[in-house]
Amino acid sequence: MLGTYIRRLRKGKNITLSQLAKKTNISKSYLSNIERNIQTNPTIGILVKLAIALDADIQSLINANNHSSYLKTKRYESLEINHELLEKVKIVIESGRRKVEKSE
């Protein structure tokens, strides 16, 4: 599940929920809902912010999110990722990561 995966990434980097909220400009309560698998379908924008803050591969977050949706609805025959869109997202993440590094 996406939330479990994000919690594991965050704890592995010794980042508190409050610190992650500050780094991503996402409310602590919303992040908590994601981690507890209450909010199971965050936007791509949220996933991008989390990927940057956790120094994670966006594809792994998308896969975890798709897997979560698949398990919840069981109506997808296959989980496909638009690789062209994924490459664009990777570019956005990399430029965001550079901006974060410059501001630190």
A tleap script that builds the chain and sets N, CA, C and O, in Angstrom:
source leaprc.protein.ff14SB
mol = sequence {
  NMET LEU GLY THR TYR ILE ARG ARG LEU ARG
  LYS GLY LYS ASN ILE THR LEU SER GLN LEU
  ALA LYS LYS THR ASN ILE SER LYS SER TYR
  LEU SER ASN ILE GLU ARG ASN ILE GLN THR
  ASN PRO THR ILE GLY ILE LEU VAL LYS LEU
  ALA ILE ALA LEU ASP ALA ASP ILE GLN SER
  LEU ILE ASN ALA ASN ASN HIE SER SER TYR
  LEU LYS THR LYS ARG TYR GLU SER LEU GLU
  ILE ASN HIE GLU LEU LEU GLU LYS VAL LYS
  ILE VAL ILE GLU SER GLY ARG ARG LYS VAL
  GLU LYS SER CGLU
}
set mol.1.N position { 0.844 -1.173 0.000 }
set mol.1.CA position { 0.000 0.000 0.000 }
set mol.1.C position { 0.894 1.242 0.000 }
set mol.1.O position { 1.980 1.240 0.580 }
set mol.2.N position { 0.427 2.283 -0.649 }
set mol.2.CA position { 1.190 3.518 -0.795 }
set mol.2.C position { 1.575 4.106 0.553 }
set mol.2.O position { 2.738 4.447 0.771 }
set mol.3.N position { 0.617 4.228 1.453 }
set mol.3.CA position { 0.893 4.851 2.744 }
set mol.3.C position { 1.963 4.113 3.533 }
set mol.3.O position { 2.833 4.734 4.144 }
set mol.4.N position { 1.897 2.809 3.519 }
set mol.4.CA position { 2.884 1.986 4.219 }
set mol.4.C position { 4.267 2.192 3.615 }
set mol.4.O position { 5.265 2.266 4.332 }
set mol.5.N position { 4.313 2.284 2.299 }
set mol.5.CA position { 5.579 2.499 1.597 }
set mol.5.C position { 6.166 3.862 1.950 }
set mol.5.O position { 7.362 3.971 2.221 }
set mol.6.N position { 5.334 4.898 1.948 }
set mol.6.CA position { 5.804 6.249 2.271 }
set mol.6.C position { 6.293 6.313 3.713 }
set mol.6.O position { 7.342 6.896 3.987 }
set mol.7.N position { 5.538 5.714 4.638 }
set mol.7.CA position { 5.961 5.702 6.046 }
set mol.7.C position { 7.320 5.023 6.200 }
set mol.7.O position { 8.181 5.501 6.938 }
set mol.8.N position { 7.504 3.902 5.495 }
set mol.8.CA position { 8.784 3.188 5.570 }
set mol.8.C position { 9.924 4.054 5.030 }
set mol.8.O position { 11.000 4.099 5.626 }
set mol.9.N position { 9.695 4.747 3.900 }
set mol.9.CA position { 10.713 5.647 3.354 }
set mol.9.C position { 11.045 6.756 4.345 }
set mol.9.O position { 12.214 7.044 4.602 }
set mol.10.N position { 10.012 7.371 4.895 }
set mol.10.CA position { 10.196 8.501 5.825 }
set mol.10.C position { 10.966 8.055 7.062 }
set mol.10.O position { 11.934 8.703 7.460 }
set mol.11.N position { 10.545 6.964 7.663 }
set mol.11.CA position { 11.212 6.485 8.874 }
set mol.11.C position { 12.636 6.023 8.584 }
set mol.11.O position { 13.524 6.164 9.424 }
set mol.12.N position { 12.848 5.474 7.397 }
set mol.12.CA position { 14.195 5.058 7.010 }
set mol.12.C position { 15.164 6.217 6.893 }
set mol.12.O position { 16.376 6.041 7.018 }
set mol.13.N position { 14.631 7.389 6.656 }
set mol.13.CA position { 15.454 8.595 6.556 }
set mol.13.C position { 15.416 9.407 7.848 }
set mol.13.O position { 15.929 10.525 7.905 }
set mol.14.N position { 14.805 8.839 8.880 }
set mol.14.CA position { 14.690 9.503 10.190 }
set mol.14.C position { 14.081 10.899 10.084 }
set mol.14.O position { 14.571 11.857 10.682 }
set mol.15.N position { 12.998 10.989 9.309 }
set mol.15.CA position { 12.274 12.247 9.142 }
set mol.15.C position { 10.940 12.103 9.873 }
set mol.15.O position { 10.224 11.119 9.689 }
set mol.16.N position { 10.618 13.085 10.697 }
set mol.16.CA position { 9.327 13.046 11.384 }
set mol.16.C position { 8.225 13.482 10.424 }
set mol.16.O position { 8.491 14.068 9.374 }
set mol.17.N position { 7.004 13.190 10.798 }
set mol.17.CA position { 5.867 13.607 9.985 }
set mol.17.C position { 5.821 15.130 9.897 }
set mol.17.O position { 5.505 15.685 8.845 }
set mol.18.N position { 6.133 15.799 10.995 }
set mol.18.CA position { 6.164 17.271 11.006 }
set mol.18.C position { 7.226 17.814 10.056 }
set mol.18.O position { 6.985 18.786 9.340 }
set mol.19.N position { 8.394 17.190 10.048 }
set mol.19.CA position { 9.464 17.629 9.151 }
set mol.19.C position { 9.063 17.420 7.688 }
set mol.19.O position { 9.324 18.273 6.839 }
set mol.20.N position { 8.431 16.286 7.402 }
set mol.20.CA position { 7.994 16.014 6.034 }
set mol.20.C position { 6.925 17.013 5.607 }
set mol.20.O position { 6.924 17.481 4.468 }
set mol.21.N position { 6.030 17.333 6.511 }
set mol.21.CA position { 4.986 18.325 6.208 }
set mol.21.C position { 5.622 19.661 5.850 }
set mol.21.O position { 5.204 20.320 4.898 }
set mol.22.N position { 6.625 20.055 6.610 }
set mol.22.CA position { 7.302 21.332 6.351 }
set mol.22.C position { 8.053 21.304 5.017 }
set mol.22.O position { 8.008 22.269 4.254 }
set mol.23.N position { 8.743 20.193 4.743 }
set mol.23.CA position { 9.519 20.080 3.502 }
set mol.23.C position { 8.634 20.087 2.257 }
set mol.23.O position { 9.037 20.586 1.207 }
set mol.24.N position { 7.431 19.534 2.377 }
set mol.24.CA position { 6.567 19.371 1.211 }
set mol.24.C position { 5.467 20.424 1.114 }
set mol.24.O position { 4.816 20.563 0.078 }
set mol.25.N position { 5.269 21.158 2.197 }
set mol.25.CA position { 4.154 22.113 2.269 }
set mol.25.C position { 2.805 21.380 2.118 }
set mol.25.O position { 1.867 21.877 1.495 }
set mol.26.N position { 2.753 20.187 2.709 }
set mol.26.CA position { 1.533 19.378 2.764 }
set mol.26.C position { 1.184 19.256 4.239 }
set mol.26.O position { 2.069 19.046 5.069 }
set mol.27.N position { -0.080 19.385 4.570 }
set mol.27.CA position { -0.458 19.361 5.985 }
set mol.27.C position { -0.094 18.024 6.627 }
set mol.27.O position { -0.140 16.968 5.995 }
set mol.28.N position { 0.267 18.111 7.897 }
set mol.28.CA position { 0.624 16.924 8.662 }
set mol.28.C position { -0.542 15.934 8.709 }
set mol.28.O position { -0.338 14.723 8.623 }
set mol.29.N position { -1.765 16.456 8.847 }
set mol.29.CA position { -2.923 15.565 8.927 }
set mol.29.C position { -3.144 14.833 7.603 }
set mol.29.O position { -3.500 13.654 7.599 }
set mol.30.N position { -2.935 15.530 6.469 }
set mol.30.CA position { -3.095 14.884 5.167 }
set mol.30.C position { -2.041 13.794 4.993 }
set mol.30.O position { -2.349 12.699 4.524 }
set mol.31.N position { -0.785 14.096 5.374 }
set mol.31.CA position { 0.277 13.098 5.281 }
set mol.31.C position { -0.022 11.899 6.174 }
set mol.31.O position { 0.208 10.752 5.789 }
set mol.32.N position { -0.529 12.173 7.349 }
set mol.32.CA position { -0.900 11.090 8.264 }
set mol.32.C position { -1.984 10.216 7.649 }
set mol.32.O position { -1.938 8.991 7.761 }
set mol.33.N position { -2.954 10.841 7.005 }
set mol.33.CA position { -4.017 10.070 6.337 }
set mol.33.C position { -3.465 9.218 5.203 }
set mol.33.O position { -3.931 8.100 4.983 }
set mol.34.N position { -2.477 9.738 4.485 }
set mol.34.CA position { -1.839 8.942 3.425 }
set mol.34.C position { -1.132 7.746 4.059 }
set mol.34.O position { -1.312 6.608 3.624 }
set mol.35.N position { -0.330 8.009 5.083 }
set mol.35.CA position { 0.446 6.940 5.707 }
set mol.35.C position { -0.434 5.869 6.355 }
set mol.35.O position { -0.047 4.702 6.423 }
set mol.36.N position { -1.608 6.265 6.828 }
set mol.36.CA position { -2.510 5.301 7.450 }
set mol.36.C position { -3.464 4.680 6.435 }
set mol.36.O position { -4.398 3.964 6.797 }
set mol.37.N position { -3.215 4.967 5.156 }
set mol.37.CA position { -4.004 4.421 4.045 }
set mol.37.C position { -5.470 4.814 4.121 }
set mol.37.O position { -6.348 4.073 3.680 }
set mol.38.N position { -5.725 5.989 4.687 }
set mol.38.CA position { -7.074 6.560 4.672 }
set mol.38.C position { -7.250 7.327 3.366 }
set mol.38.O position { -8.268 7.194 2.687 }
set mol.39.N position { -6.245 8.130 3.026 }
set mol.39.CA position { -6.216 8.838 1.740 }
set mol.39.C position { -5.390 7.948 0.809 }
set mol.39.O position { -4.170 7.856 0.944 }
set mol.40.N position { -6.067 7.301 -0.130 }
set mol.40.CA position { -5.381 6.304 -0.965 }
set mol.40.C position { -5.140 6.751 -2.395 }
set mol.40.O position { -4.579 5.997 -3.190 }
set mol.41.N position { -5.554 7.966 -2.738 }
set mol.41.CA position { -5.388 8.401 -4.123 }
set mol.41.C position { -4.906 9.847 -4.195 }
set mol.41.O position { -5.615 10.709 -4.715 }
set mol.42.N position { -3.695 10.123 -3.672 }
set mol.42.CA position { -3.184 11.491 -3.757 }
set mol.42.C position { -2.870 11.874 -5.199 }
set mol.42.O position { -2.627 11.011 -6.043 }
set mol.43.N position { -2.879 13.151 -5.465 }
set mol.43.CA position { -2.608 13.637 -6.821 }
set mol.43.C position { -1.146 13.398 -7.195 }
set mol.43.O position { -0.307 13.129 -6.335 }
set mol.44.N position { -0.861 13.499 -8.477 }
set mol.44.CA position { 0.517 13.362 -8.946 }
set mol.44.C position { 1.375 14.464 -8.345 }
set mol.44.O position { 2.554 14.244 -8.068 }
set mol.45.N position { 0.804 15.646 -8.140 }
set mol.45.CA position { 1.544 16.749 -7.516 }
set mol.45.C position { 2.006 16.391 -6.113 }
set mol.45.O position { 3.137 16.694 -5.734 }
set mol.46.N position { 1.145 15.753 -5.345 }
set mol.46.CA position { 1.503 15.309 -3.995 }
set mol.46.C position { 2.602 14.255 -4.074 }
set mol.46.O position { 3.561 14.295 -3.304 }
set mol.47.N position { 2.463 13.319 -5.000 }
set mol.47.CA position { 3.476 12.273 -5.149 }
set mol.47.C position { 4.829 12.859 -5.550 }
set mol.47.O position { 5.872 12.397 -5.089 }
set mol.48.N position { 4.806 13.875 -6.408 }
set mol.48.CA position { 6.054 14.531 -6.819 }
set mol.48.C position { 6.718 15.188 -5.610 }
set mol.48.O position { 7.920 15.028 -5.397 }
set mol.49.N position { 5.935 15.926 -4.818 }
set mol.49.CA position { 6.497 16.576 -3.623 }
set mol.49.C position { 7.095 15.552 -2.670 }
set mol.49.O position { 8.173 15.767 -2.117 }
set mol.50.N position { 6.400 14.444 -2.478 }
set mol.50.CA position { 6.898 13.402 -1.583 }
set mol.50.C position { 8.167 12.761 -2.137 }
set mol.50.O position { 9.104 12.489 -1.386 }
set mol.51.N position { 8.202 12.523 -3.434 }
set mol.51.CA position { 9.390 11.926 -4.055 }
set mol.51.C position { 10.605 12.826 -3.866 }
set mol.51.O position { 11.695 12.342 -3.559 }
set mol.52.N position { 10.426 14.122 -4.046 }
set mol.52.CA position { 11.536 15.066 -3.874 }
set mol.52.C position { 11.989 15.079 -2.419 }
set mol.52.O position { 13.179 14.957 -2.130 }
set mol.53.N position { 11.036 15.228 -1.509 }
set mol.53.CA position { 11.377 15.330 -0.086 }
set mol.53.C position { 12.017 14.061 0.459 }
set mol.53.O position { 12.886 14.124 1.328 }
set mol.54.N position { 11.591 12.914 -0.048 }
set mol.54.CA position { 12.105 11.641 0.449 }
set mol.54.C position { 13.235 11.087 -0.416 }
set mol.54.O position { 13.734 9.987 -0.177 }
set mol.55.N position { 13.627 11.860 -1.419 }
set mol.55.CA position { 14.668 11.449 -2.356 }
set mol.55.C position { 14.366 10.054 -2.900 }
set mol.55.O position { 15.210 9.157 -2.911 }
set mol.56.N position { 13.117 9.918 -3.350 }
set mol.56.CA position { 12.639 8.628 -3.842 }
set mol.56.C position { 12.370 8.705 -5.340 }
set mol.56.O position { 12.210 9.787 -5.906 }
set mol.57.N position { 12.326 7.559 -5.952 }
set mol.57.CA position { 11.993 7.461 -7.365 }
set mol.57.C position { 10.480 7.620 -7.522 }
set mol.57.O position { 9.709 6.885 -6.904 }
set mol.58.N position { 10.061 8.567 -8.340 }
set mol.58.CA position { 8.625 8.818 -8.527 }
set mol.58.C position { 7.916 7.565 -9.025 }
set mol.58.O position { 6.764 7.322 -8.666 }
set mol.59.N position { 8.588 6.774 -9.844 }
set mol.59.CA position { 7.947 5.573 -10.377 }
set mol.59.C position { 7.574 4.605 -9.261 }
set mol.59.O position { 6.532 3.953 -9.325 }
set mol.60.N position { 8.415 4.509 -8.246 }
set mol.60.CA position { 8.092 3.603 -7.143 }
set mol.60.C position { 6.858 4.078 -6.389 }
set mol.60.O position { 6.055 3.261 -5.938 }
set mol.61.N position { 6.696 5.406 -6.245 }
set mol.61.CA position { 5.493 5.934 -5.592 }
set mol.61.C position { 4.259 5.712 -6.457 }
set mol.61.O position { 3.195 5.348 -5.956 }
set mol.62.N position { 4.412 5.931 -7.745 }
set mol.62.CA position { 3.279 5.717 -8.656 }
set mol.62.C position { 2.893 4.238 -8.654 }
set mol.62.O position { 1.711 3.899 -8.612 }
set mol.63.N position { 3.894 3.366 -8.701 }
set mol.63.CA position { 3.601 1.932 -8.675 }
set mol.63.C position { 2.912 1.533 -7.381 }
set mol.63.O position { 1.964 0.748 -7.397 }
set mol.64.N position { 3.381 2.066 -6.260 }
set mol.64.CA position { 2.752 1.762 -4.973 }
set mol.64.C position { 1.321 2.280 -4.960 }
set mol.64.O position { 0.424 1.623 -4.431 }
set mol.65.N position { 1.105 3.467 -5.547 }
set mol.65.CA position { -0.240 4.041 -5.596 }
set mol.65.C position { -1.137 3.224 -6.524 }
set mol.65.O position { -2.290 2.953 -6.186 }
set mol.66.N position { -0.625 2.831 -7.679 }
set mol.66.CA position { -1.416 2.017 -8.600 }
set mol.66.C position { -1.733 0.662 -7.990 }
set mol.66.O position { -2.842 0.148 -8.133 }
set mol.67.N position { -0.762 0.096 -7.318 }
set mol.67.CA position { -0.979 -1.199 -6.675 }
set mol.67.C position { -2.062 -1.080 -5.604 }
set mol.67.O position { -2.909 -1.962 -5.462 }
set mol.68.N position { -2.023 0.020 -4.856 }
set mol.68.CA position { -3.027 0.267 -3.818 }
set mol.68.C position { -4.413 0.394 -4.440 }
set mol.68.O position { -5.376 -0.190 -3.943 }
set mol.69.N position { -4.512 1.153 -5.521 }
set mol.69.CA position { -5.801 1.319 -6.194 }
set mol.69.C position { -6.287 -0.006 -6.757 }
set mol.69.O position { -7.478 -0.314 -6.715 }
set mol.70.N position { -5.348 -0.787 -7.286 }
set mol.70.CA position { -5.702 -2.086 -7.850 }
set mol.70.C position { -6.283 -2.998 -6.775 }
set mol.70.O position { -7.310 -3.645 -6.980 }
set mol.71.N position { -5.617 -3.038 -5.639 }
set mol.71.CA position { -6.093 -3.896 -4.567 }
set mol.71.C position { -7.455 -3.447 -4.052 }
set mol.71.O position { -8.294 -4.263 -3.672 }
set mol.72.N position { -7.656 -2.120 -4.048 }
set mol.72.CA position { -8.901 -1.595 -3.510 }
set mol.72.C position { -10.063 -1.843 -4.467 }
set mol.72.O position { -11.147 -2.224 -4.026 }
set mol.73.N position { -9.860 -1.637 -5.764 }
set mol.73.CA position { -10.973 -1.732 -6.708 }
set mol.73.C position { -11.040 -3.063 -7.439 }
set mol.73.O position { -12.125 -3.509 -7.814 }
set mol.74.N position { -9.890 -3.707 -7.648 }
set mol.74.CA position { -9.798 -4.986 -8.364 }
set mol.74.C position { -10.474 -4.946 -9.732 }
set mol.74.O position { -11.036 -5.944 -10.183 }
set mol.75.N position { -10.418 -3.788 -10.389 }
set mol.75.CA position { -11.064 -3.727 -11.696 }
set mol.75.C position { -10.090 -3.450 -12.833 }
set mol.75.O position { -10.511 -3.329 -13.984 }
set mol.76.N position { -8.795 -3.347 -12.535 }
set mol.76.CA position { -7.815 -3.120 -13.581 }
set mol.76.C position { -7.262 -4.456 -14.052 }
set mol.76.O position { -6.940 -5.322 -13.238 }
set mol.77.N position { -7.156 -4.619 -15.345 }
set mol.77.CA position { -6.579 -5.853 -15.867 }
set mol.77.C position { -5.062 -5.810 -15.826 }
set mol.77.O position { -4.414 -6.836 -15.618 }
set mol.78.N position { -4.494 -4.629 -16.023 }
set mol.78.CA position { -3.045 -4.481 -15.941 }
set mol.78.C position { -2.726 -3.081 -15.445 }
set mol.78.O position { -3.518 -2.150 -15.588 }
set mol.79.N position { -1.569 -2.964 -14.871 }
set mol.79.CA position { -1.105 -1.669 -14.376 }
set mol.79.C position { -0.084 -1.144 -15.373 }
set mol.79.O position { 1.040 -1.639 -15.449 }
set mol.80.N position { -0.486 -0.146 -16.129 }
set mol.80.CA position { 0.404 0.411 -17.132 }
set mol.80.C position { 0.753 1.838 -16.765 }
set mol.80.O position { -0.078 2.574 -16.234 }
set mol.81.N position { 1.978 2.222 -17.048 }
set mol.81.CA position { 2.437 3.575 -16.780 }
set mol.81.C position { 2.742 4.220 -18.122 }
set mol.81.O position { 3.379 3.612 -18.982 }
set mol.82.N position { 2.291 5.435 -18.294 }
set mol.82.CA position { 2.607 6.205 -19.472 }
set mol.82.C position { 4.057 6.665 -19.331 }
set mol.82.O position { 4.338 7.601 -18.582 }
set mol.83.N position { 4.964 6.025 -20.033 }
set mol.83.CA position { 6.389 6.289 -19.865 }
set mol.83.C position { 6.780 7.686 -20.341 }
set mol.83.O position { 7.724 8.273 -19.811 }
set mol.84.N position { 6.081 8.218 -21.317 }
set mol.84.CA position { 6.364 9.583 -21.769 }
set mol.84.C position { 6.047 10.572 -20.638 }
set mol.84.O position { 6.830 11.481 -20.362 }
set mol.85.N position { 4.904 10.386 -19.996 }
set mol.85.CA position { 4.538 11.229 -18.873 }
set mol.85.C position { 5.512 11.040 -17.717 }
set mol.85.O position { 5.884 12.008 -17.054 }
set mol.86.N position { 5.921 9.819 -17.477 }
set mol.86.CA position { 6.857 9.534 -16.400 }
set mol.86.C position { 8.180 10.266 -16.613 }
set mol.86.O position { 8.750 10.795 -15.659 }
set mol.87.N position { 8.671 10.302 -17.835 }
set mol.87.CA position { 9.909 11.023 -18.128 }
set mol.87.C position { 9.752 12.520 -17.853 }
set mol.87.O position { 10.672 13.156 -17.338 }
set mol.88.N position { 8.587 13.083 -18.198 }
set mol.88.CA position { 8.331 14.495 -17.915 }
set mol.88.C position { 8.297 14.746 -16.415 }
set mol.88.O position { 8.820 15.754 -15.940 }
set mol.89.N position { 7.692 13.845 -15.677 }
set mol.89.CA position { 7.633 13.979 -14.217 }
set mol.89.C position { 9.033 13.899 -13.628 }
set mol.89.O position { 9.358 14.650 -12.708 }
set mol.90.N position { 9.866 13.004 -14.141 }
set mol.90.CA position { 11.244 12.888 -13.655 }
set mol.90.C position { 12.006 14.193 -13.869 }
set mol.90.O position { 12.796 14.594 -13.015 }
set mol.91.N position { 11.777 14.857 -15.000 }
set mol.91.CA position { 12.431 16.136 -15.280 }
set mol.91.C position { 11.975 17.183 -14.268 }
set mol.91.O position { 12.786 17.950 -13.748 }
set mol.92.N position { 10.673 17.208 -13.993 }
set mol.92.CA position { 10.136 18.162 -13.015 }
set mol.92.C position { 10.731 17.891 -11.637 }
set mol.92.O position { 11.100 18.827 -10.929 }
set mol.93.N position { 10.825 16.640 -11.256 }
set mol.93.CA position { 11.383 16.271 -9.953 }
set mol.93.C position { 12.840 16.705 -9.861 }
set mol.93.O position { 13.260 17.274 -8.853 }
set mol.94.N position { 13.601 16.439 -10.899 }
set mol.94.CA position { 15.012 16.796 -10.882 }
set mol.94.C position { 15.199 18.305 -10.778 }
set mol.94.O position { 16.083 18.763 -10.055 }
set mol.95.N position { 14.385 19.084 -11.483 }
set mol.95.CA position { 14.510 20.540 -11.383 }
set mol.95.C position { 14.071 21.004 -9.996 }
set mol.95.O position { 14.647 21.945 -9.450 }
set mol.96.N position { 13.063 20.358 -9.424 }
set mol.96.CA position { 12.634 20.692 -8.066 }
set mol.96.C position { 13.701 20.344 -7.052 }
set mol.96.O position { 13.925 21.092 -6.100 }
set mol.97.N position { 14.356 19.220 -7.245 }
set mol.97.CA position { 15.425 18.791 -6.333 }
set mol.97.C position { 16.572 19.800 -6.376 }
set mol.97.O position { 17.143 20.137 -5.339 }
set mol.98.N position { 16.910 20.285 -7.582 }
set mol.98.CA position { 17.978 21.280 -7.701 }
set mol.98.C position { 17.595 22.563 -6.977 }
set mol.98.O position { 18.435 23.170 -6.312 }
set mol.99.N position { 16.338 22.985 -7.096 }
set mol.99.CA position { 15.891 24.196 -6.409 }
set mol.99.C position { 15.967 24.026 -4.905 }
set mol.99.O position { 16.382 24.943 -4.196 }
set mol.100.N position { 15.569 22.855 -4.407 }
set mol.100.CA position { 15.623 22.582 -2.968 }
set mol.100.C position { 17.071 22.605 -2.491 }
set mol.100.O position { 17.373 23.172 -1.441 }
set mol.101.N position { 17.959 21.995 -3.254 }
set mol.101.CA position { 19.371 21.955 -2.868 }
set mol.101.C position { 19.974 23.354 -2.846 }
set mol.101.O position { 20.794 23.652 -1.978 }
set mol.102.N position { 19.587 24.215 -3.777 }
set mol.102.CA position { 20.098 25.586 -3.810 }
set mol.102.C position { 19.596 26.392 -2.621 }
set mol.102.O position { 20.310 27.249 -2.101 }
set mol.103.N position { 18.366 26.118 -2.191 }
set mol.103.CA position { 17.789 26.914 -1.099 }
set mol.103.C position { 18.274 26.476 0.277 }
set mol.103.O position { 18.104 27.200 1.258 }
set mol.104.N position { 18.875 25.295 0.350 }
set mol.104.CA position { 19.333 24.789 1.664 }
set mol.104.C position { 20.645 25.349 2.047 }
set mol.104.O position { 21.165 25.027 3.115 }
savepdb mol mol.pdb
quit
